[in-house]
Amino acid sequence: MPRPRSLTDDQLVAAALAVVDRDGLPALTMRAVARELGVATMGLYRYVADRQALELLVVDHVLRSVDLALPDACWQDRVRVLLDRLRVAVARHPAVVPLVLRHRQAAPGSLRLIETMLAVLTDGGHEGVDRVLAQRTLIGYLLGFLQSEHSAALSGPGTIVLSELPPDDYPLLARTASDARAVPPDEEFRRGLDIVLRGLAPP
């Protein structure tokens, strides 16, 4: 195979995302990305040290696409805008959700995003440990929602099965699952976030 051409980070990320979007996260290997780029596997190591470094590039790329310019609004509305933008950015490549969780404290794009969220929370009166817990709670809600949306959506087959359970044995579960089937993802995300934000309001 010929000597690899000069590759940019954008080319590496595009190839990695092509593999992940088509074949899933387990398929993300140095060999698969090299094949996507048309280079020798060993040649890829001139640009990234290993798969972990490649994952970090992917996460950084996805999170850097989030617009951090927020509207002049109350802190709750700014959180809503920021998390919705983040949700949309990650949802373009749903298989990378575990990577975002794994590398959220290392990718520069993630650090910029966290700094922006902390600034919004500070404006809302959160300080010290309260700010720590508020930020962790919001990120936990977002990542949990993304995993549920793309692996176990309310309108998905799992909810359908639950809604058909014998009501004599599972009256609340069957009824709740039936109600859940009518909730679109956007509404689920928005109303769930409203609940979280009410709980995070400073005393």
C-alpha positions as a Markdown table, in Angstrom:
| # | Residue | x | y | z |
|---|---|---|---|---|
| 1 | Met | 0.0 | 0.0 | 0.0 |
| 2 | Pro | 1.4 | 3.5 | -0.9 |
| 3 | Arg | 2.8 | 5.8 | 1.8 |
| 4 | Pro | -0.1 | 7.6 | 3.4 |
| 5 | Arg | -0.8 | 11.1 | 2.3 |
| 6 | Ser | -0.8 | 14.0 | 4.8 |
| 7 | Leu | -4.0 | 13.7 | 6.8 |
| 8 | Thr | -5.8 | 16.4 | 8.7 |
| 9 | Asp | -7.7 | 15.9 | 12.0 |
| 10 | Asp | -10.9 | 16.6 | 10.1 |
| 11 | Gln | -10.2 | 13.8 | 7.7 |
| 12 | Leu | -9.4 | 11.4 | 10.5 |
| 13 | Val | -12.7 | 12.3 | 12.3 |
| 14 | Ala | -14.7 | 12.1 | 9.1 |
| 15 | Ala | -13.4 | 8.6 | 8.5 |
| 16 | Ala | -14.0 | 7.5 | 12.1 |
| 17 | Leu | -17.5 | 8.8 | 12.1 |
| 18 | Ala | -18.2 | 7.1 | 8.8 |
| 19 | Val | -17.2 | 3.8 | 10.3 |
| 20 | Val | -19.2 | 4.4 | 13.5 |
| 21 | Asp | -22.3 | 5.6 | 11.8 |
| 22 | Arg | -22.3 | 2.7 | 9.3 |
| 23 | Asp | -21.1 | -0.2 | 11.5 |
| 24 | Gly | -21.5 | 0.9 | 15.1 |
| 25 | Leu | -19.0 | 1.8 | 17.9 |
| 26 | Pro | -17.5 | -1.7 | 18.2 |
| 27 | Ala | -16.3 | -1.4 | 14.6 |
| 28 | Leu | -14.2 | 1.6 | 15.4 |
| 29 | Thr | -10.6 | 0.3 | 15.1 |
| 30 | Met | -7.4 | 1.7 | 13.7 |
| 31 | Arg | -7.6 | -0.8 | 10.9 |
| 32 | Ala | -11.2 | 0.1 | 9.9 |
| 33 | Val | -10.4 | 3.8 | 9.9 |
| 34 | Ala | -7.2 | 3.2 | 7.9 |
| 35 | Arg | -9.2 | 1.2 | 5.4 |
| 36 | Glu | -11.8 | 4.0 | 5.2 |
| 37 | Leu | -9.0 | 6.5 | 4.4 |
| 38 | Gly | -7.3 | 4.2 | 1.9 |
| 39 | Val | -4.0 | 4.0 | 3.9 |
| 40 | Ala | -2.0 | 1.3 | 5.6 |
| 41 | Thr | -3.0 | 0.7 | 9.3 |
| 42 | Met | 0.6 | 1.4 | 10.5 |
| 43 | Gly | 0.5 | 4.6 | 8.5 |
| 44 | Leu | -2.4 | 5.9 | 10.6 |
| 45 | Tyr | -0.1 | 5.8 | 13.7 |
| 46 | Arg | 1.8 | 8.8 | 12.2 |
| 47 | Tyr | -1.3 | 10.9 | 13.1 |
| 48 | Val | -2.9 | 9.3 | 16.2 |
| 49 | Ala | -1.2 | 7.2 | 18.9 |
| 50 | Asp | -4.0 | 4.7 | 19.3 |
| 51 | Arg | -7.8 | 4.2 | 19.3 |
| 52 | Gln | -8.2 | 6.3 | 22.5 |
| 53 | Ala | -6.6 | 9.3 | 20.8 |
| 54 | Leu | -8.9 | 8.7 | 17.8 |
| 55 | Glu | -11.9 | 8.6 | 20.1 |
| 56 | Leu | -10.8 | 11.9 | 21.7 |
| 57 | Leu | -10.6 | 13.6 | 18.3 |
| 58 | Val | -14.1 | 12.4 | 17.5 |
| 59 | Val | -15.6 | 13.6 | 20.8 |
| 60 | Asp | -13.8 | 17.0 | 20.4 |
| 61 | His | -15.1 | 17.4 | 16.9 |
| 62 | Val | -18.7 | 16.6 | 17.9 |
| 63 | Leu | -18.7 | 18.9 | 20.9 |
| 64 | Arg | -16.9 | 21.8 | 19.1 |
| 65 | Ser | -19.9 | 21.9 | 16.7 |
| 66 | Val | -22.1 | 23.2 | 19.6 |
| 67 | Asp | -22.7 | 27.0 | 19.3 |
| 68 | Leu | -21.8 | 28.4 | 22.7 |
| 69 | Ala | -23.3 | 31.9 | 22.0 |
| 70 | Leu | -26.4 | 31.9 | 24.2 |
| 71 | Pro | -29.3 | 34.3 | 24.2 |
| 72 | Asp | -29.8 | 37.1 | 26.7 |
| 73 | Ala | -32.3 | 35.2 | 28.9 |
| 74 | Cys | -32.7 | 33.7 | 32.4 |
| 75 | Trp | -30.3 | 31.1 | 33.4 |
| 76 | Gln | -32.8 | 28.3 | 33.0 |
| 77 | Asp | -33.6 | 29.2 | 29.4 |
| 78 | Arg | -29.9 | 29.4 | 28.6 |
| 79 | Val | -29.4 | 25.9 | 30.0 |
| 80 | Arg | -32.3 | 24.7 | 27.9 |
| 81 | Val | -30.7 | 26.2 | 24.7 |
| 82 | Leu | -27.3 | 24.9 | 25.5 |
| 83 | Leu | -28.4 | 21.3 | 26.3 |
| 84 | Asp | -30.7 | 21.2 | 23.3 |
| 85 | Arg | -27.9 | 22.2 | 21.0 |
| 86 | Leu | -25.7 | 19.6 | 22.7 |
| 87 | Arg | -28.4 | 17.0 | 22.3 |
| 88 | Val | -28.7 | 17.8 | 18.6 |
| 89 | Ala | -25.0 | 17.7 | 18.0 |
| 90 | Val | -24.5 | 14.3 | 19.6 |
| 91 | Ala | -27.7 | 12.8 | 18.1 |
| 92 | Arg | -26.2 | 13.3 | 14.6 |
| 93 | His | -24.0 | 10.4 | 15.6 |
| 94 | Pro | -25.8 | 8.5 | 18.3 |
| 95 | Ala | -23.3 | 5.7 | 18.5 |
| 96 | Val | -20.7 | 8.1 | 19.9 |
| 97 | Val | -22.8 | 8.7 | 23.1 |
| 98 | Pro | -20.6 | 6.3 | 25.2 |
| 99 | Leu | -17.5 | 8.1 | 23.9 |
| 100 | Val | -18.9 | 11.5 | 25.0 |
| 101 | Leu | -19.4 | 10.0 | 28.5 |
| 102 | Arg | -15.9 | 8.4 | 28.5 |
| 103 | His | -14.0 | 11.5 | 27.3 |
| 104 | Arg | -16.1 | 14.4 | 28.6 |
| 105 | Gln | -13.3 | 15.5 | 31.0 |
| 106 | Ala | -10.5 | 15.4 | 28.4 |
| 107 | Ala | -11.8 | 16.7 | 25.1 |
| 108 | Pro | -11.1 | 20.4 | 24.7 |
| 109 | Gly | -14.5 | 20.9 | 23.1 |
| 110 | Ser | -16.1 | 19.4 | 26.2 |
| 111 | Leu | -14.1 | 21.6 | 28.6 |
| 112 | Arg | -15.3 | 24.7 | 26.7 |
| 113 | Leu | -18.8 | 23.5 | 26.9 |
| 114 | Ile | -18.6 | 22.7 | 30.7 |
| 115 | Glu | -17.1 | 26.2 | 31.3 |
| 116 | Thr | -20.0 | 27.8 | 29.5 |
| 117 | Met | -22.5 | 25.8 | 31.5 |
| 118 | Leu | -20.7 | 26.7 | 34.8 |
| 119 | Ala | -20.9 | 30.3 | 33.9 |
| 120 | Val | -24.6 | 30.1 | 33.3 |
| 121 | Leu | -25.1 | 28.2 | 36.6 |
| 122 | Thr | -23.1 | 30.9 | 38.4 |
| 123 | Asp | -25.3 | 33.6 | 36.9 |
| 124 | Gly | -28.2 | 31.7 | 38.3 |
| 125 | Gly | -26.8 | 31.8 | 41.9 |
| 126 | His | -25.1 | 28.4 | 42.0 |
| 127 | Glu | -21.8 | 28.3 | 43.9 |
| 128 | Gly | -19.4 | 25.8 | 45.4 |
| 129 | Val | -20.8 | 22.3 | 45.9 |
| 130 | Asp | -24.2 | 23.4 | 44.7 |
| 131 | Arg | -22.7 | 24.3 | 41.4 |
| 132 | Val | -20.8 | 21.0 | 41.2 |
| 133 | Leu | -24.0 | 19.0 | 41.7 |
| 134 | Ala | -26.1 | 21.1 | 39.4 |
| 135 | Gln | -23.6 | 20.7 | 36.6 |
| 136 | Arg | -23.3 | 16.9 | 37.2 |
| 137 | Thr | -27.0 | 16.5 | 37.4 |
| 138 | Leu | -27.6 | 18.3 | 34.1 |
| 139 | Ile | -24.9 | 16.3 | 32.2 |
| 140 | Gly | -26.2 | 13.1 | 33.8 |
| 141 | Tyr | -29.8 | 13.9 | 32.6 |
| 142 | Leu | -28.6 | 14.7 | 29.1 |
| 143 | Leu | -26.4 | 11.6 | 28.6 |
| 144 | Gly | -29.1 | 9.4 | 30.1 |
| 145 | Phe | -31.7 | 10.8 | 27.8 |
| 146 | Leu | -29.5 | 10.4 | 24.8 |
| 147 | Gln | -28.9 | 6.7 | 25.6 |
| 148 | Ser | -32.6 | 6.2 | 26.2 |
| 149 | Glu | -33.6 | 8.0 | 23.1 |
| 150 | His | -31.4 | 6.0 | 20.8 |
| 151 | Ser | -31.5 | 2.7 | 22.6 |
| 152 | Ala | -34.9 | 2.5 | 24.3 |
| 153 | Ala | -37.1 | 5.3 | 23.0 |
| 154 | Leu | -40.6 | 5.7 | 24.6 |
| 155 | Ser | -42.1 | 4.9 | 21.2 |
| 156 | Gly | -39.9 | 1.9 | 20.7 |
| 157 | Pro | -40.6 | -1.8 | 20.9 |
| 158 | Gly | -39.7 | -2.1 | 24.5 |
| 159 | Thr | -42.5 | 0.3 | 25.5 |
| 160 | Ile | -44.9 | -1.5 | 23.3 |
| 161 | Val | -44.2 | -4.8 | 25.0 |
| 162 | Leu | -44.6 | -3.2 | 28.4 |
| 163 | Ser | -47.9 | -1.6 | 27.4 |
| 164 | Glu | -49.3 | -5.1 | 26.6 |
| 165 | Leu | -48.5 | -6.6 | 30.0 |
| 166 | Pro | -51.5 | -8.1 | 31.8 |
| 167 | Pro | -53.1 | -5.1 | 33.6 |
| 168 | Asp | -54.2 | -7.3 | 36.4 |
| 169 | Asp | -50.6 | -8.0 | 37.3 |
| 170 | Tyr | -49.0 | -4.7 | 36.3 |
| 171 | Pro | -51.8 | -2.1 | 36.3 |
| 172 | Leu | -49.5 | 1.0 | 36.7 |
| 173 | Leu | -46.7 | -0.3 | 34.5 |
| 174 | Ala | -49.0 | -1.2 | 31.6 |
| 175 | Arg | -50.9 | 2.1 | 31.9 |
| 176 | Thr | -47.8 | 4.2 | 32.1 |
| 177 | Ala | -46.2 | 2.4 | 29.2 |
| 178 | Ser | -49.3 | 3.0 | 27.1 |
| 179 | Asp | -49.2 | 6.7 | 28.0 |
| 180 | Ala | -45.5 | 6.8 | 27.2 |
| 181 | Arg | -46.0 | 5.6 | 23.6 |
| 182 | Ala | -47.6 | 9.0 | 22.8 |
| 183 | Val | -44.7 | 11.1 | 24.0 |
| 184 | Pro | -42.3 | 12.2 | 21.2 |
| 185 | Pro | -38.6 | 12.6 | 22.0 |
| 186 | Asp | -38.6 | 16.4 | 21.9 |
| 187 | Glu | -41.4 | 16.6 | 24.4 |
| 188 | Glu | -39.8 | 14.0 | 26.7 |
| 189 | Phe | -36.5 | 15.9 | 26.7 |
| 190 | Arg | -38.1 | 19.3 | 27.2 |
| 191 | Arg | -40.5 | 18.4 | 30.0 |
| 192 | Gly | -37.9 | 16.2 | 31.7 |
| 193 | Leu | -35.4 | 19.0 | 31.7 |
| 194 | Asp | -38.1 | 21.3 | 33.1 |
| 195 | Ile | -38.4 | 19.0 | 36.1 |
| 196 | Val | -34.6 | 18.9 | 36.6 |
| 197 | Leu | -34.4 | 22.7 | 36.4 |
| 198 | Arg | -37.1 | 23.2 | 38.9 |
| 199 | Gly | -35.2 | 20.9 | 41.3 |
| 200 | Leu | -32.0 | 22.9 | 40.7 |
| 201 | Ala | -33.5 | 26.3 | 41.4 |
| 202 | Pro | -31.5 | 28.0 | 44.3 |
| 203 | Pro | -33.5 | 28.2 | 47.5 |
